[in-house]
Amino acid sequence: MTISAWILSIAGICILSVLIDLFLPEGSSSSHIKTIFNFVIIFVIIAPLPGLLQKDFDASLIFNENEIVLQEDYIYQLNRDKLTMLEKTIENKLTNDGLLNIDISISANIFTTQMTIDAVYVDLSNLVIQDNLEHINIENEIIEVIISFIDIEKEKINFSG
């Protein structure tokens, strides 16, 4: 018995119970019939349990594997949104640290459920450095910020501009 058939059985017996309850006259026979229907409802609910509690339980009895569909568009959009948020977060951190107008671009495989980051591209062509940061190694500072947000090797961080 599949889950959908089991749920339909429960729903059907509940609807039948309500209909009988509406049309039965009040009295002692009505309460006996309601009690019998309550037992039938309990039986319908617990009927598939012995089959599920067998030692060789198979999850495919509950979940039909053909009905599980991976929503690739949703995964793509979710990963794309994660990348955009990550790029903006790194750019904001660098701006707060005094390195303005840096463009961060992250290259990743966003078509799988487990997104993997391939490379990070840093565009320094519009870089503005605040006065108090004149004597720092800009690339090392940027690499440290990127690595604090992304688990990536230094060799995969590329600079341009």
C-alpha positions as CSV (number, residue, x, y, z in Angstrom):
1,M,0.0,0.0,0.0
2,T,1.5,3.3,-1.0
3,I,1.3,6.5,1.1
4,S,-1.2,8.1,-1.2
5,A,-3.5,5.1,-1.0
6,W,-3.2,5.0,2.7
7,I,-4.0,8.7,3.1
8,L,-7.0,8.4,0.7
9,S,-8.3,5.5,2.8
10,I,-8.0,7.6,6.0
11,A,-9.8,10.5,4.3
12,G,-12.5,8.3,2.8
13,I,-13.3,6.6,6.1
14,C,-13.4,9.9,7.9
15,I,-15.8,11.4,5.4
16,L,-18.0,8.4,5.5
17,S,-18.0,8.6,9.3
18,V,-19.1,12.3,9.2
19,L,-21.8,11.5,6.7
20,I,-23.2,8.6,8.8
21,D,-23.0,10.8,11.9
22,L,-25.1,13.5,10.1
23,F,-27.9,11.1,9.0
24,L,-28.1,8.9,12.1
25,P,-30.9,9.8,14.6
26,E,-29.9,10.4,18.2
27,G,-30.1,7.5,20.5
28,S,-28.2,4.5,21.9
29,S,-27.7,2.8,18.5
30,S,-26.1,6.0,17.1
31,S,-23.4,5.9,19.8
32,H,-22.7,2.2,19.1
33,I,-22.3,2.9,15.4
34,K,-20.0,5.9,16.1
35,T,-17.9,3.6,18.4
36,I,-17.6,1.0,15.6
37,F,-16.6,3.7,13.1
38,N,-13.9,5.0,15.5
39,F,-12.4,1.5,15.6
40,V,-12.6,1.2,11.8
41,I,-10.7,4.6,11.5
42,I,-8.0,3.4,14.0
43,F,-7.7,0.1,12.0
44,V,-7.3,2.0,8.7
45,I,-4.6,4.3,10.3
46,I,-2.6,1.4,11.8
47,A,-3.1,-1.2,9.0
48,P,0.2,-0.5,7.1
49,L,2.3,-0.3,10.3
50,P,3.1,-4.1,10.5
51,G,4.4,-4.0,7.0
52,L,6.6,-1.0,7.8
53,L,8.0,-2.6,10.9
54,Q,9.3,-5.7,9.1
55,K,13.0,-6.4,9.4
56,D,13.6,-5.8,5.6
57,F,12.1,-2.4,5.5
58,D,12.2,-0.7,2.1
59,A,11.9,3.0,1.9
60,S,10.7,2.8,-1.7
61,L,7.4,1.5,-0.4
62,I,6.8,4.9,1.1
63,F,8.6,7.1,-1.4
64,N,8.3,6.3,-5.1
65,E,11.7,7.3,-6.5
66,N,10.1,8.3,-9.8
67,E,8.0,11.0,-8.0
68,I,11.0,12.7,-6.4
69,V,12.1,15.4,-8.9
70,L,15.1,17.6,-8.4
71,Q,14.2,21.2,-9.1
72,E,17.3,22.3,-11.0
73,D,16.0,25.9,-11.6
74,Y,15.5,26.4,-7.8
75,I,19.0,25.1,-7.1
76,Y,20.5,27.3,-9.8
77,Q,18.8,30.4,-8.5
78,L,19.6,29.6,-4.8
79,N,23.3,29.1,-5.6
80,R,23.3,32.2,-7.8
81,D,21.8,34.2,-4.9
82,K,24.4,32.8,-2.5
83,L,27.2,33.8,-4.9
84,T,25.8,37.3,-5.3
85,M,25.5,37.8,-1.5
86,L,29.0,36.4,-1.0
87,E,30.5,38.8,-3.5
88,K,28.7,41.8,-2.0
89,T,29.7,40.7,1.6
90,I,33.4,40.5,0.6
91,E,33.2,43.9,-1.2
92,N,31.5,45.5,1.8
93,K,34.2,44.1,4.2
94,L,36.9,45.5,2.0
95,T,35.2,48.8,1.8
96,N,34.9,48.9,5.6
97,D,38.7,48.1,5.7
98,G,39.4,51.1,3.6
99,L,39.8,49.5,0.2
100,L,37.1,51.1,-2.0
101,N,35.6,50.2,-5.4
102,I,36.9,46.6,-5.6
103,D,34.8,44.3,-7.8
104,I,34.7,40.7,-6.7
105,S,33.5,38.0,-9.1
106,I,33.2,34.4,-8.0
107,S,33.3,31.5,-10.5
108,A,31.5,28.4,-9.3
109,N,29.5,25.4,-10.4
110,I,26.0,26.5,-9.4
111,F,24.1,23.7,-11.2
112,T,24.7,21.1,-8.4
113,T,23.2,20.9,-5.0
114,Q,26.7,21.1,-3.5
115,M,28.0,24.3,-5.0
116,T,31.8,24.3,-5.6
117,I,33.8,27.5,-6.0
118,D,36.4,27.3,-8.8
119,A,38.0,30.8,-8.6
120,V,37.7,34.3,-7.4
121,Y,38.4,37.2,-9.6
122,V,39.4,40.6,-8.1
123,D,39.2,43.7,-10.3
124,L,41.4,46.5,-8.9
125,S,41.0,48.9,-11.9
126,N,38.8,51.3,-9.9
127,L,40.6,50.8,-6.5
128,V,40.7,53.7,-4.1
129,I,42.8,53.4,-1.0
130,Q,42.0,55.5,2.1
131,D,44.9,57.6,3.5
132,N,45.5,55.6,6.6
133,L,46.3,52.4,4.5
134,E,49.1,53.7,2.3
135,H,51.8,51.2,3.4
136,I,50.0,47.8,3.3
137,N,50.3,44.9,0.9
138,I,46.9,45.3,-0.8
139,E,46.8,41.8,-2.4
140,N,47.6,40.1,0.9
141,E,44.9,42.1,2.7
142,I,42.4,41.2,0.0
143,I,43.4,37.5,0.0
144,E,43.0,37.4,3.8
145,V,39.5,38.8,3.6
146,I,38.4,36.4,0.8
147,I,39.8,33.4,2.6
148,S,37.9,34.4,5.8
149,F,34.7,34.1,3.8
150,I,35.5,31.4,1.3
151,D,37.4,28.1,1.7
152,I,39.6,28.5,-1.3
153,E,43.4,28.2,-2.0
154,K,45.3,31.4,-2.6
155,E,46.3,30.3,-6.1
156,K,42.6,30.4,-7.2
157,I,42.4,34.1,-6.4
158,N,43.1,36.1,-9.5
159,F,43.8,39.9,-9.7
160,S,43.4,42.2,-12.6
161,G,43.5,45.9,-13.2
